[in-house]
Amino acid sequence: GSGYDGLDATRIILEHAAGHLSENGLLVVEIGHNREVLEAAYPNLPFTWLDVSAGDQFVFMLHKNDLLQIL
């Protein structure tokens, strides 16, 4: 699993992604059904929610500069 709130894997990605992205890099992640939990855990991150075939609750995008604030 991915922990008690379903975000363990996502936390690891968010904490390490900036080190793997180019200067203007983007991170795109499918979060499943945990949008509210994610936004509560990271209230200062400016998530952009992408409209995909399943709706606009499942895939987010962040810029590298946004990720630097959680380091």
CHARMM-style PDB file with segment names, atoms N, HN, CA, C and O in Angstrom:
ATOM      1  N   GLY     1       0.814  -1.181   0.000  1.00  0.00      PROA
ATOM      2  CA  GLY     1       0.000   0.000   0.000  1.00  0.00      PROA
ATOM      3  C   GLY     1       0.857   1.245   0.000  1.00  0.00      PROA
ATOM      4  O   GLY     1       2.078   1.188  -0.150  1.00  0.00      PROA
ATOM      5  N   SER     2       0.211   2.332   0.166  1.00  0.00      PROA
ATOM      6  HN  SER     2      -0.781   2.378   0.288  1.00  0.00      PROA
ATOM      7  CA  SER     2       0.913   3.609   0.179  1.00  0.00      PROA
ATOM      8  C   SER     2       0.644   4.370   1.476  1.00  0.00      PROA
ATOM      9  O   SER     2       0.452   5.585   1.474  1.00  0.00      PROA
ATOM     10  N   GLY     3       0.635   3.623   2.585  1.00  0.00      PROA
ATOM     11  HN  GLY     3       0.792   2.635   2.587  1.00  0.00      PROA
ATOM     12  CA  GLY     3       0.503   4.254   3.888  1.00  0.00      PROA
ATOM     13  C   GLY     3      -0.925   4.462   4.335  1.00  0.00      PROA
ATOM     14  O   GLY     3      -1.874   4.137   3.620  1.00  0.00      PROA
ATOM     15  N   TYR     4      -1.064   5.007   5.526  1.00  0.00      PROA
ATOM     16  HN  TYR     4      -0.293   5.271   6.107  1.00  0.00      PROA
ATOM     17  CA  TYR     4      -2.378   5.158   6.152  1.00  0.00      PROA
ATOM     18  C   TYR     4      -3.310   6.079   5.376  1.00  0.00      PROA
ATOM     19  O   TYR     4      -4.527   5.897   5.402  1.00  0.00      PROA
ATOM     20  N   ASP     5      -2.742   7.077   4.679  1.00  0.00      PROA
ATOM     21  HN  ASP     5      -1.753   7.225   4.658  1.00  0.00      PROA
ATOM     22  CA  ASP     5      -3.594   8.015   3.943  1.00  0.00      PROA
ATOM     23  C   ASP     5      -3.461   7.875   2.432  1.00  0.00      PROA
ATOM     24  O   ASP     5      -4.050   8.652   1.681  1.00  0.00      PROA
ATOM     25  N   GLY     6      -2.691   6.891   1.983  1.00  0.00      PROA
ATOM     26  HN  GLY     6      -2.212   6.259   2.593  1.00  0.00      PROA
ATOM     27  CA  GLY     6      -2.532   6.657   0.555  1.00  0.00      PROA
ATOM     28  C   GLY     6      -1.523   7.552  -0.132  1.00  0.00      PROA
ATOM     29  O   GLY     6      -1.451   7.568  -1.361  1.00  0.00      PROA
ATOM     30  N   LEU     7      -0.732   8.308   0.644  1.00  0.00      PROA
ATOM     31  HN  LEU     7      -0.791   8.295   1.642  1.00  0.00      PROA
ATOM     32  CA  LEU     7       0.178   9.278   0.041  1.00  0.00      PROA
ATOM     33  C   LEU     7       1.663   8.963   0.191  1.00  0.00      PROA
ATOM     34  O   LEU     7       2.493   9.774  -0.221  1.00  0.00      PROA
ATOM     35  N   ASP     8       2.025   7.829   0.759  1.00  0.00      PROA
ATOM     36  HN  ASP     8       1.351   7.170   1.093  1.00  0.00      PROA
ATOM     37  CA  ASP     8       3.451   7.554   0.982  1.00  0.00      PROA
ATOM     38  C   ASP     8       4.272   7.669  -0.302  1.00  0.00      PROA
ATOM     39  O   ASP     8       5.297   8.350  -0.313  1.00  0.00      PROA
ATOM     40  N   ALA     9       3.846   7.027  -1.366  1.00  0.00      PROA
ATOM     41  HN  ALA     9       3.013   6.474  -1.357  1.00  0.00      PROA
ATOM     42  CA  ALA     9       4.595   7.083  -2.628  1.00  0.00      PROA
ATOM     43  C   ALA     9       4.606   8.501  -3.190  1.00  0.00      PROA
ATOM     44  O   ALA     9       5.626   8.957  -3.706  1.00  0.00      PROA
ATOM     45  N   THR    10       3.491   9.189  -3.093  1.00  0.00      PROA
ATOM     46  HN  THR    10       2.662   8.819  -2.673  1.00  0.00      PROA
ATOM     47  CA  THR    10       3.408  10.557  -3.605  1.00  0.00      PROA
ATOM     48  C   THR    10       4.325  11.480  -2.818  1.00  0.00      PROA
ATOM     49  O   THR    10       4.963  12.354  -3.404  1.00  0.00      PROA
ATOM     50  N   ARG    11       4.405  11.307  -1.505  1.00  0.00      PROA
ATOM     51  HN  ARG    11       3.887  10.597  -1.029  1.00  0.00      PROA
ATOM     52  CA  ARG    11       5.310  12.124  -0.688  1.00  0.00      PROA
ATOM     53  C   ARG    11       6.759  11.945  -1.139  1.00  0.00      PROA
ATOM     54  O   ARG    11       7.500  12.920  -1.257  1.00  0.00      PROA
ATOM     55  N   ILE    12       7.154  10.715  -1.385  1.00  0.00      PROA
ATOM     56  HN  ILE    12       6.552   9.923  -1.288  1.00  0.00      PROA
ATOM     57  CA  ILE    12       8.526  10.448  -1.836  1.00  0.00      PROA
ATOM     58  C   ILE    12       8.781  11.139  -3.170  1.00  0.00      PROA
ATOM     59  O   ILE    12       9.828  11.758  -3.362  1.00  0.00      PROA
ATOM     60  N   ILE    13       7.837  11.034  -4.081  1.00  0.00      PROA
ATOM     61  HN  ILE    13       6.987  10.530  -3.925  1.00  0.00      PROA
ATOM     62  CA  ILE    13       7.980  11.687  -5.388  1.00  0.00      PROA
ATOM     63  C   ILE    13       8.109  13.194  -5.209  1.00  0.00      PROA
ATOM     64  O   ILE    13       9.011  13.806  -5.783  1.00  0.00      PROA
ATOM     65  N   LEU    14       7.227  13.800  -4.427  1.00  0.00      PROA
ATOM     66  HN  LEU    14       6.495  13.303  -3.961  1.00  0.00      PROA
ATOM     67  CA  LEU    14       7.254  15.251  -4.234  1.00  0.00      PROA
ATOM     68  C   LEU    14       8.554  15.720  -3.587  1.00  0.00      PROA
ATOM     69  O   LEU    14       9.076  16.778  -3.940  1.00  0.00      PROA
ATOM     70  N   GLU    15       9.072  14.952  -2.657  1.00  0.00      PROA
ATOM     71  HN  GLU    15       8.649  14.092  -2.370  1.00  0.00      PROA
ATOM     72  CA  GLU    15      10.282  15.345  -1.940  1.00  0.00      PROA
ATOM     73  C   GLU    15      11.539  15.217  -2.787  1.00  0.00      PROA
ATOM     74  O   GLU    15      12.528  15.898  -2.516  1.00  0.00      PROA
ATOM     75  N   HSD    16      11.527  14.365  -3.803  1.00  0.00      PROA
ATOM     76  HN  HSD    16      10.723  13.812  -4.023  1.00  0.00      PROA
ATOM     77  CA  HSD    16      12.738  14.106  -4.580  1.00  0.00      PROA
ATOM     78  C   HSD    16      12.676  14.568  -6.032  1.00  0.00      PROA
ATOM     79  O   HSD    16      13.708  14.605  -6.702  1.00  0.00      PROA
ATOM     80  N   ALA    17      11.523  14.912  -6.523  1.00  0.00      PROA
ATOM     81  HN  ALA    17      10.684  14.882  -5.979  1.00  0.00      PROA
ATOM     82  CA  ALA    17      11.365  15.214  -7.950  1.00  0.00      PROA
ATOM     83  C   ALA    17      12.195  16.403  -8.408  1.00  0.00      PROA
ATOM     84  O   ALA    17      12.751  16.373  -9.505  1.00  0.00      PROA
ATOM     85  N   ALA    18      12.293  17.445  -7.599  1.00  0.00      PROA
ATOM     86  HN  ALA    18      11.841  17.469  -6.707  1.00  0.00      PROA
ATOM     87  CA  ALA    18      13.011  18.653  -8.026  1.00  0.00      PROA
ATOM     88  C   ALA    18      14.450  18.339  -8.422  1.00  0.00      PROA
ATOM     89  O   ALA    18      14.990  18.959  -9.338  1.00  0.00      PROA
ATOM     90  N   GLY    19      15.063  17.395  -7.748  1.00  0.00      PROA
ATOM     91  HN  GLY    19      14.624  16.891  -7.004  1.00  0.00      PROA
ATOM     92  CA  GLY    19      16.440  17.014  -8.051  1.00  0.00      PROA
ATOM     93  C   GLY    19      16.598  16.268  -9.359  1.00  0.00      PROA
ATOM     94  O   GLY    19      17.718  16.065  -9.828  1.00  0.00      PROA
ATOM     95  N   HSD    20      15.493  15.858  -9.951  1.00  0.00      PROA
ATOM     96  HN  HSD    20      14.583  16.023  -9.570  1.00  0.00      PROA
ATOM     97  CA  HSD    20      15.532  15.105 -11.205  1.00  0.00      PROA
ATOM     98  C   HSD    20      14.960  15.880 -12.384  1.00  0.00      PROA
ATOM     99  O   HSD    20      14.955  15.382 -13.510  1.00  0.00      PROA
ATOM    100  N   LEU    21      14.481  17.084 -12.137  1.00  0.00      PROA
ATOM    101  HN  LEU    21      14.485  17.489 -11.223  1.00  0.00      PROA
ATOM    102  CA  LEU    21      13.858  17.880 -13.194  1.00  0.00      PROA
ATOM    103  C   LEU    21      14.804  18.960 -13.695  1.00  0.00      PROA
ATOM    104  O   LEU    21      15.622  19.483 -12.938  1.00  0.00      PROA
ATOM    105  N   SER    22      14.687  19.286 -14.974  1.00  0.00      PROA
ATOM    106  HN  SER    22      14.023  18.861 -15.589  1.00  0.00      PROA
ATOM    107  CA  SER    22      15.462  20.397 -15.532  1.00  0.00      PROA
ATOM    108  C   SER    22      14.928  21.715 -14.965  1.00  0.00      PROA
ATOM    109  O   SER    22      13.920  21.735 -14.259  1.00  0.00      PROA
ATOM    110  N   GLU    23      15.606  22.793 -15.278  1.00  0.00      PROA
ATOM    111  HN  GLU    23      16.425  22.776 -15.852  1.00  0.00      PROA
ATOM    112  CA  GLU    23      15.257  24.100 -14.706  1.00  0.00      PROA
ATOM    113  C   GLU    23      13.787  24.466 -14.892  1.00  0.00      PROA
ATOM    114  O   GLU    23      13.162  24.999 -13.975  1.00  0.00      PROA
ATOM    115  N   ASN    24      13.240  24.189 -16.048  1.00  0.00      PROA
ATOM    116  HN  ASN    24      13.747  23.756 -16.793  1.00  0.00      PROA
ATOM    117  CA  ASN    24      11.834  24.502 -16.327  1.00  0.00      PROA
ATOM    118  C   ASN    24      10.959  23.252 -16.321  1.00  0.00      PROA
ATOM    119  O   ASN    24       9.903  23.225 -16.953  1.00  0.00      PROA
ATOM    120  N   GLY    25      11.400  22.223 -15.608  1.00  0.00      PROA
ATOM    121  HN  GLY    25      12.258  22.246 -15.095  1.00  0.00      PROA
ATOM    122  CA  GLY    25      10.715  20.942 -15.621  1.00  0.00      PROA
ATOM    123  C   GLY    25       9.345  20.960 -14.968  1.00  0.00      PROA
ATOM    124  O   GLY    25       9.039  21.803 -14.125  1.00  0.00      PROA
ATOM    125  N   LEU    26       8.535  20.002 -15.384  1.00  0.00      PROA
ATOM    126  HN  LEU    26       8.783  19.317 -16.069  1.00  0.00      PROA
ATOM    127  CA  LEU    26       7.191  19.809 -14.845  1.00  0.00      PROA
ATOM    128  C   LEU    26       7.068  18.400 -14.291  1.00  0.00      PROA
ATOM    129  O   LEU    26       7.629  17.454 -14.845  1.00  0.00      PROA
ATOM    130  N   LEU    27       6.339  18.267 -13.207  1.00  0.00      PROA
ATOM    131  HN  LEU    27       5.883  19.035 -12.757  1.00  0.00      PROA
ATOM    132  CA  LEU    27       6.003  16.968 -12.641  1.00  0.00      PROA
ATOM    133  C   LEU    27       4.517  16.747 -12.857  1.00  0.00      PROA
ATOM    134  O   LEU    27       3.701  17.597 -12.503  1.00  0.00      PROA
ATOM    135  N   VAL    28       4.163  15.605 -13.439  1.00  0.00      PROA
ATOM    136  HN  VAL    28       4.826  14.915 -13.726  1.00  0.00      PROA
ATOM    137  CA  VAL    28       2.760  15.242 -13.644  1.00  0.00      PROA
ATOM    138  C   VAL    28       2.544  13.904 -12.950  1.00  0.00      PROA
ATOM    139  O   VAL    28       3.256  12.936 -13.214  1.00  0.00      PROA
ATOM    140  N   VAL    29       1.545  13.858 -12.050  1.00  0.00      PROA
ATOM    141  HN  VAL    29       0.967  14.645 -11.835  1.00  0.00      PROA
ATOM    142  CA  VAL    29       1.311  12.665 -11.229  1.00  0.00      PROA
ATOM    143  C   VAL    29      -0.171  12.327 -11.201  1.00  0.00      PROA
ATOM    144  O   VAL    29      -1.022  13.204 -11.048  1.00  0.00      PROA
ATOM    145  N   GLU    30      -0.463  11.044 -11.351  1.00  0.00      PROA
ATOM    146  HN  GLU    30       0.228  10.332 -11.475  1.00  0.00      PROA
ATOM    147  CA  GLU    30      -1.831  10.536 -11.178  1.00  0.00      PROA
ATOM    148  C   GLU    30      -1.977  10.159  -9.711  1.00  0.00      PROA
ATOM    149  O   GLU    30      -1.228   9.319  -9.212  1.00  0.00      PROA
ATOM    150  N   ILE    31      -2.919  10.761  -9.022  1.00  0.00      PROA
ATOM    151  HN  ILE    31      -3.527  11.443  -9.427  1.00  0.00      PROA
ATOM    152  CA  ILE    31      -3.072  10.598  -7.576  1.00  0.00      PROA
ATOM    153  C   ILE    31      -4.219   9.669  -7.196  1.00  0.00      PROA
ATOM    154  O   ILE    31      -4.338   9.290  -6.030  1.00  0.00      PROA
ATOM    155  N   GLY    32      -5.045   9.304  -8.128  1.00  0.00      PROA
ATOM    156  HN  GLY    32      -4.949   9.612  -9.075  1.00  0.00      PROA
ATOM    157  CA  GLY    32      -6.193   8.473  -7.792  1.00  0.00      PROA
ATOM    158  C   GLY    32      -7.268   9.299  -7.114  1.00  0.00      PROA
ATOM    159  O   GLY    32      -7.604  10.391  -7.570  1.00  0.00      PROA
ATOM    160  N   HSD    33      -7.798   8.784  -6.042  1.00  0.00      PROA
ATOM    161  HN  HSD    33      -7.525   7.896  -5.672  1.00  0.00      PROA
ATOM    162  CA  HSD    33      -8.937   9.423  -5.365  1.00  0.00      PROA
ATOM    163  C   HSD    33      -8.531  10.268  -4.157  1.00  0.00      PROA
ATOM    164  O   HSD    33      -9.380  10.604  -3.332  1.00  0.00      PROA
ATOM    165  N   ASN    34      -7.260  10.615  -4.041  1.00  0.00      PROA
ATOM    166  HN  ASN    34      -6.570  10.343  -4.711  1.00  0.00      PROA
ATOM    167  CA  ASN    34      -6.767  11.275  -2.830  1.00  0.00      PROA
ATOM    168  C   ASN    34      -6.552  12.777  -2.959  1.00  0.00      PROA
ATOM    169  O   ASN    34      -5.736  13.336  -2.226  1.00  0.00      PROA
ATOM    170  N   ARG    35      -7.246  13.440  -3.852  1.00  0.00      PROA
ATOM    171  HN  ARG    35      -7.909  12.986  -4.448  1.00  0.00      PROA
ATOM    172  CA  ARG    35      -7.018  14.877  -4.053  1.00  0.00      PROA
ATOM    173  C   ARG    35      -7.182  15.673  -2.760  1.00  0.00      PROA
ATOM    174  O   ARG    35      -6.306  16.469  -2.419  1.00  0.00      PROA
ATOM    175  N   GLU    36      -8.263  15.482  -2.049  1.00  0.00      PROA
ATOM    176  HN  GLU    36      -8.974  14.836  -2.326  1.00  0.00      PROA
ATOM    177  CA  GLU    36      -8.507  16.262  -0.831  1.00  0.00      PROA
ATOM    178  C   GLU    36      -7.438  16.011   0.223  1.00  0.00      PROA
ATOM    179  O   GLU    36      -6.997  16.943   0.895  1.00  0.00      PROA
ATOM    180  N   VAL    37      -7.022  14.767   0.371  1.00  0.00      PROA
ATOM    181  HN  VAL    37      -7.381  14.009  -0.175  1.00  0.00      PROA
ATOM    182  CA  VAL    37      -5.989  14.424   1.348  1.00  0.00      PROA
ATOM    183  C   VAL    37      -4.666  15.076   0.956  1.00  0.00      PROA
ATOM    184  O   VAL    37      -3.958  15.614   1.808  1.00  0.00      PROA
ATOM    185  N   LEU    38      -4.334  15.029  -0.327  1.00  0.00      PROA
ATOM    186  HN  LEU    38      -4.909  14.593  -1.019  1.00  0.00      PROA
ATOM    187  CA  LEU    38      -3.095  15.632  -0.820  1.00  0.00      PROA
ATOM    188  C   LEU    38      -3.091  17.138  -0.605  1.00  0.00      PROA
ATOM    189  O   LEU    38      -2.105  17.691  -0.116  1.00  0.00      PROA
ATOM    190  N   GLU    39      -4.169  17.801  -0.961  1.00  0.00      PROA
ATOM    191  HN  GLU    39      -4.969  17.353  -1.359  1.00  0.00      PROA
ATOM    192  CA  GLU    39      -4.234  19.255  -0.799  1.00  0.00      PROA
ATOM    193  C   GLU    39      -4.181  19.656   0.675  1.00  0.00      PROA
ATOM    194  O   GLU    39      -3.636  20.710   1.004  1.00  0.00      PROA
ATOM    195  N   ALA    40      -4.730  18.844   1.553  1.00  0.00      PROA
ATOM    196  HN  ALA    40      -5.172  17.988   1.286  1.00  0.00      PROA
ATOM    197  CA  ALA    40      -4.650  19.122   2.990  1.00  0.00      PROA
ATOM    198  C   ALA    40      -3.227  18.918   3.508  1.00  0.00      PROA
ATOM    199  O   ALA    40      -2.780  19.648   4.392  1.00  0.00      PROA
ATOM    200  N   ALA    41      -2.518  17.934   2.966  1.00  0.00      PROA
ATOM    201  HN  ALA    41      -2.882  17.341   2.248  1.00  0.00      PROA
ATOM    202  CA  ALA    41      -1.151  17.647   3.397  1.00  0.00      PROA
ATOM    203  C   ALA    41      -0.158  18.693   2.889  1.00  0.00      PROA
ATOM    204  O   ALA    41       0.858  18.948   3.535  1.00  0.00      PROA
ATOM    205  N   TYR    42      -0.444  19.293   1.747  1.00  0.00      PROA
ATOM    206  HN  TYR    42      -1.270  19.086   1.222  1.00  0.00      PROA
ATOM    207  CA  TYR    42       0.441  20.286   1.126  1.00  0.00      PROA
ATOM    208  C   TYR    42      -0.359  21.539   0.753  1.00  0.00      PROA
ATOM    209  O   TYR    42      -0.512  21.843  -0.430  1.00  0.00      PROA
ATOM    210  N   PRO    43      -0.865  22.259   1.742  1.00  0.00      PROA
ATOM    211  CA  PRO    43      -1.749  23.396   1.450  1.00  0.00      PROA
ATOM    212  C   PRO    43      -1.073  24.549   0.711  1.00  0.00      PROA
ATOM    213  O   PRO    43      -1.757  25.372   0.102  1.00  0.00      PROA
ATOM    214  N   ASN    44       0.250  24.623   0.754  1.00  0.00      PROA
ATOM    215  HN  ASN    44       0.805  23.955   1.249  1.00  0.00      PROA
ATOM    216  CA  ASN    44       0.953  25.729   0.105  1.00  0.00      PROA
ATOM    217  C   ASN    44       1.428  25.417  -1.308  1.00  0.00      PROA
ATOM    218  O   ASN    44       1.965  26.295  -1.984  1.00  0.00      PROA
ATOM    219  N   LEU    45       1.241  24.190  -1.762  1.00  0.00      PROA
ATOM    220  HN  LEU    45       0.805  23.477  -1.213  1.00  0.00      PROA
ATOM    221  CA  LEU    45       1.647  23.857  -3.128  1.00  0.00      PROA
ATOM    222  C   LEU    45       0.540  24.240  -4.106  1.00  0.00      PROA
ATOM    223  O   LEU    45      -0.628  23.923  -3.878  1.00  0.00      PROA
ATOM    224  N   PRO    46       0.897  24.914  -5.181  1.00  0.00      PROA
ATOM    225  CA  PRO    46      -0.104  25.358  -6.162  1.00  0.00      PROA
ATOM    226  C   PRO    46      -0.405  24.280  -7.206  1.00  0.00      PROA
ATOM    227  O   PRO    46      -0.011  24.403  -8.366  1.00  0.00      PROA
ATOM    228  N   PHE    47      -1.091  23.245  -6.792  1.00  0.00      PROA
ATOM    229  HN  PHE    47      -1.411  23.145  -5.850  1.00  0.00      PROA
ATOM    230  CA  PHE    47      -1.422  22.149  -7.707  1.00  0.00      PROA
ATOM    231  C   PHE    47      -2.258  22.663  -8.875  1.00  0.00      PROA
ATOM    232  O   PHE    47      -3.198  23.435  -8.685  1.00  0.00      PROA
ATOM    233  N   THR    48      -1.911  22.233 -10.071  1.00  0.00      PROA
ATOM    234  HN  THR    48      -1.147  21.605 -10.225  1.00  0.00      PROA
ATOM    235  CA  THR    48      -2.744  22.444 -11.249  1.00  0.00      PROA
ATOM    236  C   THR    48      -3.365  21.097 -11.559  1.00  0.00      PROA
ATOM    237  O   THR    48      -2.652  20.140 -11.861  1.00  0.00      PROA
ATOM    238  N   TRP    49      -4.678  21.011 -11.490  1.00  0.00      PROA
ATOM    239  HN  TRP    49      -5.257  21.789 -11.244  1.00  0.00      PROA
ATOM    240  CA  TRP    49      -5.379  19.751 -11.729  1.00  0.00      PROA
ATOM    241  C   TRP    49      -5.769  19.678 -13.200  1.00  0.00      PROA
ATOM    242  O   TRP    49      -6.454  20.553 -13.728  1.00  0.00      PROA
ATOM    243  N   LEU    50      -5.315  18.616 -13.837  1.00  0.00      PROA
ATOM    244  HN  LEU    50      -4.758  17.905 -13.408  1.00  0.00      PROA
ATOM    245  CA  LEU    50      -5.521  18.454 -15.273  1.00  0.00      PROA
ATOM    246  C   LEU    50      -6.826  17.732 -15.553  1.00  0.00      PROA
ATOM    247  O   LEU    50      -7.198  16.797 -14.843  1.00  0.00      PROA
ATOM    248  N   ASP    51      -7.500  18.163 -16.568  1.00  0.00      PROA
ATOM    249  HN  ASP    51      -7.198  18.922 -17.145  1.00  0.00      PROA
ATOM    250  CA  ASP    51      -8.750  17.532 -16.984  1.00  0.00      PROA
ATOM    251  C   ASP    51      -8.407  16.352 -17.889  1.00  0.00      PROA
ATOM    252  O   ASP    51      -7.962  16.533 -19.023  1.00  0.00      PROA
ATOM    253  N   VAL    52      -8.620  15.149 -17.375  1.00  0.00      PROA
ATOM    254  HN  VAL    52      -8.981  15.002 -16.454  1.00  0.00      PROA
ATOM    255  CA  VAL    52      -8.370  13.921 -18.135  1.00  0.00      PROA
ATOM    256  C   VAL    52      -9.700  13.204 -18.341  1.00  0.00      PROA
ATOM    257  O   VAL    52     -10.733  13.660 -17.851  1.00  0.00      PROA
ATOM    258  N   SER    53      -9.680  12.102 -19.052  1.00  0.00      PROA
ATOM    259  HN  SER    53      -8.841  11.731 -19.450  1.00  0.00      PROA
ATOM    260  CA  SER    53     -10.935  11.417 -19.379  1.00  0.00      PROA
ATOM    261  C   SER    53     -11.739  11.013 -18.143  1.00  0.00      PROA
ATOM    262  O   SER    53     -12.964  10.913 -18.209  1.00  0.00      PROA
ATOM    263  N   ALA    54     -11.059  10.781 -17.014  1.00  0.00      PROA
ATOM    264  HN  ALA    54     -10.064  10.862 -16.960  1.00  0.00      PROA
ATOM    265  CA  ALA    54     -11.750  10.395 -15.784  1.00  0.00      PROA
ATOM    266  C   ALA    54     -12.268  11.597 -14.996  1.00  0.00      PROA
ATOM    267  O   ALA    54     -13.011  11.427 -14.029  1.00  0.00      PROA
ATOM    268  N   GLY    55     -11.883  12.806 -15.399  1.00  0.00      PROA
ATOM    269  HN  GLY    55     -11.280  12.944 -16.184  1.00  0.00      PROA
ATOM    270  CA  GLY    55     -12.308  14.010 -14.689  1.00  0.00      PROA
ATOM    271  C   GLY    55     -11.119  14.868 -14.306  1.00  0.00      PROA
ATOM    272  O   GLY    55     -10.009  14.657 -14.795  1.00  0.00      PROA
ATOM    273  N   ASP    56     -11.350  15.841 -13.425  1.00  0.00      PROA
ATOM    274  HN  ASP    56     -12.251  16.012 -13.027  1.00  0.00      PROA
ATOM    275  CA  ASP    56     -10.271  16.757 -13.040  1.00  0.00      PROA
ATOM    276  C   ASP    56      -9.843  16.584 -11.583  1.00  0.00      PROA
ATOM    277  O   ASP    56      -9.361  17.531 -10.962  1.00  0.00      PROA
ATOM    278  N   GLN    57     -10.014  15.407 -11.049  1.00  0.00      PROA
ATOM    279  HN  GLN    57     -10.406  14.638 -11.553  1.00  0.00      PROA
ATOM    280  CA  GLN    57      -9.680  15.131  -9.650  1.00  0.00      PROA
ATOM    281  C   GLN    57      -8.494  14.186  -9.482  1.00  0.00      PROA
ATOM    282  O   GLN    57      -8.148  13.841  -8.352  1.00  0.00      PROA
ATOM    283  N   PHE    58      -7.863  13.759 -10.575  1.00  0.00      PROA
ATOM    284  HN  PHE    58      -8.145  14.039 -11.493  1.00  0.00      PROA
ATOM    285  CA  PHE    58      -6.965  12.613 -10.489  1.00  0.00      PROA
ATOM    286  C   PHE    58      -5.522  12.853 -10.907  1.00  0.00      PROA
ATOM    287  O   PHE    58      -4.643  12.093 -10.500  1.00  0.00      PROA
ATOM    288  N   VAL    59      -5.248  13.871 -11.695  1.00  0.00      PROA
ATOM    289  HN  VAL    59      -5.962  14.488 -12.026  1.00  0.00      PROA
ATOM    290  CA  VAL    59      -3.896  14.111 -12.205  1.00  0.00      PROA
ATOM    291  C   VAL    59      -3.516  15.561 -11.929  1.00  0.00      PROA
ATOM    292  O   VAL    59      -4.236  16.489 -12.298  1.00  0.00      PROA
ATOM    293  N   PHE    60      -2.363  15.738 -11.266  1.00  0.00      PROA
ATOM    294  HN  PHE    60      -1.779  14.985 -10.966  1.00  0.00      PROA
ATOM    295  CA  PHE    60      -1.909  17.098 -10.994  1.00  0.00      PROA
ATOM    296  C   PHE    60      -0.570  17.370 -11.655  1.00  0.00      PROA
ATOM    297  O   PHE    60       0.166  16.456 -12.028  1.00  0.00      PROA
ATOM    298  N   MET    61      -0.279  18.654 -11.787  1.00  0.00      PROA
ATOM    299  HN  MET    61      -0.876  19.397 -11.484  1.00  0.00      PROA
ATOM    300  CA  MET    61       0.982  19.103 -12.348  1.00  0.00      PROA
ATOM    301  C   MET    61       1.568  20.159 -11.423  1.00  0.00      PROA
ATOM    302  O   MET    61       0.850  20.995 -10.875  1.00  0.00      PROA
ATOM    303  N   LEU    62       2.886  20.104 -11.259  1.00  0.00      PROA
ATOM    304  HN  LEU    62       3.470  19.424 -11.704  1.00  0.00      PROA
ATOM    305  CA  LEU    62       3.622  21.120 -10.509  1.00  0.00      PROA
ATOM    306  C   LEU    62       4.886  21.483 -11.280  1.00  0.00      PROA
ATOM    307  O   LEU    62       5.466  20.638 -11.962  1.00  0.00      PROA
ATOM    308  N   HSD    63       5.306  22.727 -11.173  1.00  0.00      PROA
ATOM    309  HN  HSD    63       4.835  23.414 -10.619  1.00  0.00      PROA
ATOM    310  CA  HSD    63       6.565  23.176 -11.753  1.00  0.00      PROA
ATOM    311  C   HSD    63       7.697  22.876 -10.774  1.00  0.00      PROA
ATOM    312  O   HSD    63       7.472  22.793  -9.567  1.00  0.00      PROA
ATOM    313  N   LYS    64       8.905  22.717 -11.292  1.00  0.00      PROA
ATOM    314  HN  LYS    64       9.087  22.785 -12.273  1.00  0.00      PROA
ATOM    315  CA  LYS    64      10.054  22.453 -10.434  1.00  0.00      PROA
ATOM    316  C   LYS    64      10.172  23.496  -9.325  1.00  0.00      PROA
ATOM    317  O   LYS    64      10.409  23.143  -8.170  1.00  0.00      PROA
ATOM    318  N   ASN    65      10.010  24.767  -9.659  1.00  0.00      PROA
ATOM    319  HN  ASN    65       9.817  25.054 -10.597  1.00  0.00      PROA
ATOM    320  CA  ASN    65      10.138  25.823  -8.647  1.00  0.00      PROA
ATOM    321  C   ASN    65       9.136  25.660  -7.512  1.00  0.00      PROA
ATOM    322  O   ASN    65       9.437  26.009  -6.370  1.00  0.00      PROA
ATOM    323  N   ASP    66       7.950  25.136  -7.808  1.00  0.00      PROA
ATOM    324  HN  ASP    66       7.706  24.853  -8.736  1.00  0.00      PROA
ATOM    325  CA  ASP    66       6.957  24.877  -6.761  1.00  0.00      PROA
ATOM    326  C   ASP    66       7.460  23.806  -5.806  1.00  0.00      PROA
ATOM    327  O   ASP    66       7.234  23.887  -4.598  1.00  0.00      PROA
ATOM    328  N   LEU    67       8.138  22.809  -6.346  1.00  0.00      PROA
ATOM    329  HN  LEU    67       8.321  22.743  -7.327  1.00  0.00      PROA
ATOM    330  CA  LEU    67       8.621  21.689  -5.539  1.00  0.00      PROA
ATOM    331  C   LEU    67       9.772  22.086  -4.623  1.00  0.00      PROA
ATOM    332  O   LEU    67       9.978  21.452  -3.588  1.00  0.00      PROA
ATOM    333  N   LEU    68      10.513  23.108  -4.978  1.00  0.00      PROA
ATOM    334  HN  LEU    68      10.345  23.623  -5.818  1.00  0.00      PROA
ATOM    335  CA  LEU    68      11.658  23.524  -4.164  1.00  0.00      PROA
ATOM    336  C   LEU    68      11.241  24.002  -2.782  1.00  0.00      PROA
ATOM    337  O   LEU    68      12.051  23.959  -1.856  1.00  0.00      PROA
ATOM    338  N   GLN    69      10.013  24.451  -2.614  1.00  0.00      PROA
ATOM    339  HN  GLN    69       9.355  24.486  -3.366  1.00  0.00      PROA
ATOM    340  CA  GLN    69       9.573  24.950  -1.311  1.00  0.00      PROA
ATOM    341  C   GLN    69       9.355  23.842  -0.280  1.00  0.00      PROA
ATOM    342  O   GLN    69       9.248  24.133   0.911  1.00  0.00      PROA
ATOM    343  N   ILE    70       9.289  22.589  -0.707  1.00  0.00      PROA
ATOM    344  HN  ILE    70       9.376  22.353  -1.675  1.00  0.00      PROA
ATOM    345  CA  ILE    70       9.090  21.511   0.271  1.00  0.00      PROA
ATOM    346  C   ILE    70      10.391  20.821   0.648  1.00  0.00      PROA
ATOM    347  O   ILE    70      10.379  19.869   1.429  1.00  0.00      PROA
ATOM    348  N   LEU    71      11.506  21.281   0.112  1.00  0.00      PROA
ATOM    349  HN  LEU    71      11.516  22.054  -0.522  1.00  0.00      PROA
ATOM    350  CA  LEU    71      12.802  20.682   0.455  1.00  0.00      PROA
ATOM    351  C   LEU    71      13.269  21.142   1.812  1.00  0.00      PROA
ATOM    352  OT1 LEU    71      14.341  20.740   2.266  1.00  0.00      PROA
TER     353      LEU     71
END
